[in-house]
Amino acid sequence: MRSFYLVFDADDTLWENNIYFEEAFDHFCEYLAHSCLSPDQVRSVLDEIEIVNAKVNGYGSRNFARNLEQCFRNLTEREICERDIEIVREYAYAILERPPEVIEGVEETLADLAGRHELALFTKGDPDEQQLKLGRSGLSRFFRHVGIVREKHEQAYRDLAIGRNYLPERTWMIGNSPKSDINPALSAGLSAVYVPHPRTWSMEKENVPERHPRLLTIERITDLTQHF
């Protein structure tokens, strides 16, 4: 079989991630206890804050803590004390303490693929936090390269391919996010494998092409061994 460069997303592709942020948000809503806004309405306010702040602060649990604090200050209906802010921040900081839950079949799949192809990890977020999760996951041994960037847009993929001497026609990006994994990789001339995750972050959702010569959609990551 021909050798390829297989580039993997991390969060919600190799290990669970968004479920912890959703859990933190649920706790936040309970503590906020708004008299008229539903959780979905609170989520809309938080989404607007995250869109703006991500451009400056990026992603990760620490930045999520700042976003929750700002949302709380904007929406709370009571006088704020320092303890309120501590509690709200702790909902996000607790995510850092959660050991990554590697998705079923990932380790075996990476071990199989690494024997035939060059594997790389390409993720966005806080570098220290992403490195911590990678180390705790036990998966770092499978990757010849680890790249952590602020945003995974078209130029980021072009830079990755050029920097690593990856031939575009032999490079596949594998991930769950249409916005950060699939669409920009295709725009950069790479191929992509879409692995949908039922709990993908709402801000990472976009339509993917119904038909594309360089796009493969699979149900689970273990299906990769049938194609590579």
C-alpha positions as CSV (number, residue, x, y, z in Angstrom):
1,M,0.0,0.0,0.0
2,R,1.2,3.5,-0.8
3,S,2.6,5.5,2.1
4,F,0.7,8.7,3.1
5,Y,1.1,11.6,5.5
6,L,-1.8,11.2,7.9
7,V,-2.4,14.4,10.0
8,F,-4.7,14.0,13.0
9,D,-6.8,16.4,14.9
10,A,-6.7,15.9,18.7
11,D,-9.8,17.1,20.6
12,D,-12.9,15.0,19.9
13,T,-11.0,13.0,17.3
14,L,-8.4,11.2,19.4
15,W,-9.9,11.9,22.9
16,E,-13.1,13.4,24.3
17,N,-13.0,17.1,24.9
18,N,-16.2,19.1,24.3
19,I,-18.2,16.9,26.8
20,Y,-16.1,18.4,29.6
21,F,-16.8,22.0,28.4
22,E,-20.5,21.1,28.1
23,E,-20.5,19.8,31.7
24,A,-18.8,23.0,32.9
25,F,-21.4,25.1,31.1
26,D,-24.3,23.1,32.7
27,H,-22.8,23.8,36.2
28,F,-22.4,27.5,35.2
29,C,-26.1,27.7,34.2
30,E,-27.2,26.2,37.4
31,Y,-25.1,28.6,39.4
32,L,-26.2,31.6,37.3
33,A,-29.8,30.6,37.9
34,H,-31.1,33.3,35.5
35,S,-34.8,34.1,36.1
36,C,-35.8,34.2,32.4
37,L,-33.0,33.1,30.1
38,S,-32.9,29.5,29.1
39,P,-29.6,27.6,28.9
40,D,-29.8,27.9,25.1
41,Q,-30.1,31.7,25.4
42,V,-27.2,31.8,27.9
43,R,-25.2,29.7,25.5
44,S,-25.9,32.2,22.7
45,V,-24.5,35.0,24.9
46,L,-21.4,32.9,25.7
47,D,-20.9,32.1,22.1
48,E,-20.8,35.8,21.2
49,I,-18.2,36.3,23.9
50,E,-16.1,33.4,22.8
51,I,-16.1,34.5,19.1
52,V,-14.7,37.9,20.1
53,N,-12.2,36.7,22.7
54,A,-10.9,33.8,20.7
55,K,-9.3,36.2,18.3
56,V,-7.3,37.7,21.1
57,N,-6.9,34.9,23.7
58,G,-7.3,31.8,21.7
59,Y,-8.8,28.6,23.2
60,G,-8.4,26.3,26.1
61,S,-9.7,25.9,29.6
62,R,-8.1,29.1,31.0
63,N,-9.6,31.2,28.3
64,F,-12.9,29.4,28.8
65,A,-12.7,30.5,32.4
66,R,-12.3,34.2,31.3
67,N,-15.3,33.8,29.0
68,L,-17.5,32.3,31.7
69,E,-16.5,35.1,34.1
70,Q,-17.4,37.7,31.5
71,C,-20.7,36.0,30.7
72,F,-21.5,35.8,34.4
73,R,-20.8,39.5,34.9
74,N,-23.0,40.4,31.9
75,L,-26.0,38.2,32.9
76,T,-26.1,37.8,36.7
77,E,-29.0,39.3,38.5
78,R,-27.4,39.7,41.8
79,E,-24.5,41.6,43.3
80,I,-21.2,39.8,42.5
81,C,-18.7,38.9,45.2
82,E,-15.2,37.5,44.8
83,R,-16.4,34.0,45.7
84,D,-18.8,34.0,42.7
85,I,-15.9,34.6,40.3
86,E,-13.8,31.9,42.0
87,I,-16.7,29.4,41.6
88,V,-17.3,30.3,38.0
89,R,-13.6,30.0,37.0
90,E,-13.3,26.7,38.8
91,Y,-15.9,25.1,36.5
92,A,-13.4,25.7,33.7
93,Y,-10.2,25.0,35.6
94,A,-11.6,21.6,36.6
95,I,-11.3,20.6,32.9
96,L,-7.6,20.7,33.2
97,E,-7.6,18.1,35.9
98,R,-9.6,15.6,33.9
99,P,-7.4,12.9,32.3
100,P,-8.1,12.6,28.6
101,E,-10.5,9.9,27.7
102,V,-9.1,8.3,24.6
103,I,-11.8,7.4,22.1
104,E,-12.4,3.7,21.7
105,G,-10.2,2.2,19.0
106,V,-7.8,5.2,18.6
107,E,-4.7,3.6,20.1
108,E,-5.0,0.4,18.1
109,T,-5.7,2.3,14.9
110,L,-2.7,4.6,15.4
111,A,-0.5,1.7,16.1
112,D,-1.6,0.0,12.9
113,L,-1.3,3.0,10.7
114,A,2.1,4.1,12.1
115,G,3.6,1.0,10.7
116,R,2.8,2.1,7.1
117,H,2.5,5.9,7.1
118,E,3.9,9.0,8.7
119,L,1.6,10.3,11.4
120,A,1.4,13.9,12.6
121,L,-0.8,15.7,15.2
122,F,-2.1,19.1,14.2
123,T,-4.3,20.9,16.7
124,K,-5.3,24.3,17.9
125,G,-5.5,25.7,21.4
126,D,-3.2,26.6,24.3
127,P,0.2,24.9,23.6
128,D,0.8,23.9,27.2
129,E,-2.6,22.5,27.7
130,Q,-2.6,20.6,24.4
131,Q,0.9,19.1,25.2
132,L,-0.4,18.1,28.7
133,K,-3.3,16.3,27.2
134,L,-1.1,14.6,24.6
135,G,1.3,13.4,27.3
136,R,-1.5,12.1,29.5
137,S,-3.1,10.3,26.6
138,G,-0.1,8.1,26.0
139,L,-0.4,8.6,22.2
140,S,2.6,10.9,21.6
141,R,4.8,7.9,20.6
142,F,2.8,7.5,17.3
143,F,3.5,11.0,15.9
144,R,6.6,12.1,14.0
145,H,5.4,15.7,14.3
146,V,3.2,17.7,16.7
147,G,1.9,21.1,15.6
148,I,-0.1,23.4,17.8
149,V,-1.5,26.6,16.3
150,R,-3.9,29.4,17.3
151,E,-6.2,28.7,14.4
152,K,-6.4,25.9,11.8
153,H,-7.2,27.9,8.6
154,E,-6.2,27.3,5.0
155,Q,-2.9,29.1,5.4
156,A,-2.0,27.0,8.5
157,Y,-2.4,23.8,6.4
158,R,-0.3,25.2,3.6
159,D,2.4,26.2,6.1
160,L,2.2,22.7,7.6
161,A,2.6,21.0,4.3
162,I,5.5,23.2,3.2
163,G,7.3,23.1,6.6
164,R,7.1,19.3,6.7
165,N,7.7,18.7,3.0
166,Y,4.3,16.9,2.7
167,L,3.2,16.4,-0.8
168,P,-0.4,17.6,-0.9
169,E,-1.6,14.7,-3.1
170,R,-0.4,12.3,-0.4
171,T,-1.5,14.2,2.7
172,W,-4.8,13.6,4.5
173,M,-6.2,15.6,7.4
174,I,-8.3,13.5,9.8
175,G,-10.7,15.1,12.2
176,N,-14.2,15.8,13.5
177,S,-14.5,19.6,12.9
178,P,-15.7,20.8,9.5
179,K,-14.6,24.4,10.3
180,S,-11.1,23.6,11.5
181,D,-10.2,20.2,10.1
182,I,-12.1,19.4,6.9
183,N,-12.9,22.6,4.9
184,P,-9.6,24.5,5.3
185,A,-7.6,21.4,4.5
186,L,-9.5,20.8,1.3
187,S,-9.1,24.5,0.5
188,A,-5.4,24.1,0.9
189,G,-5.3,21.3,-1.6
190,L,-5.0,18.5,0.9
191,S,-7.3,15.5,1.2
192,A,-9.5,15.0,4.3
193,V,-11.2,12.3,6.3
194,Y,-14.3,13.5,8.2
195,V,-15.0,11.5,11.4
196,P,-18.2,13.0,12.8
197,H,-18.5,13.3,16.6
198,P,-22.0,13.7,18.1
199,R,-20.8,16.3,20.6
200,T,-18.7,18.5,18.3
201,W,-18.6,22.1,19.6
202,S,-21.3,24.2,17.9
203,M,-18.8,26.8,16.9
204,E,-16.8,24.1,14.9
205,K,-19.8,23.1,12.8
206,E,-20.1,23.9,9.1
207,N,-21.4,22.1,6.1
208,V,-19.0,19.9,4.3
209,P,-19.2,19.2,0.6
210,E,-21.7,16.5,-0.3
211,R,-19.3,15.2,-2.9
212,H,-15.6,15.9,-3.2
213,P,-12.9,13.9,-4.9
214,R,-10.6,14.5,-1.9
215,L,-13.1,13.9,0.9
216,L,-13.7,10.6,2.7
217,T,-16.4,10.3,5.4
218,I,-16.2,7.4,7.9
219,E,-18.3,6.5,10.9
220,R,-15.5,5.7,13.4
221,I,-11.8,6.2,13.5
222,T,-11.2,2.4,13.4
223,D,-12.5,2.5,9.8
224,L,-9.2,4.3,8.7
225,T,-7.4,0.9,8.5
226,Q,-9.8,-0.1,5.7
227,H,-8.6,2.8,3.6
228,F,-4.9,3.4,4.5
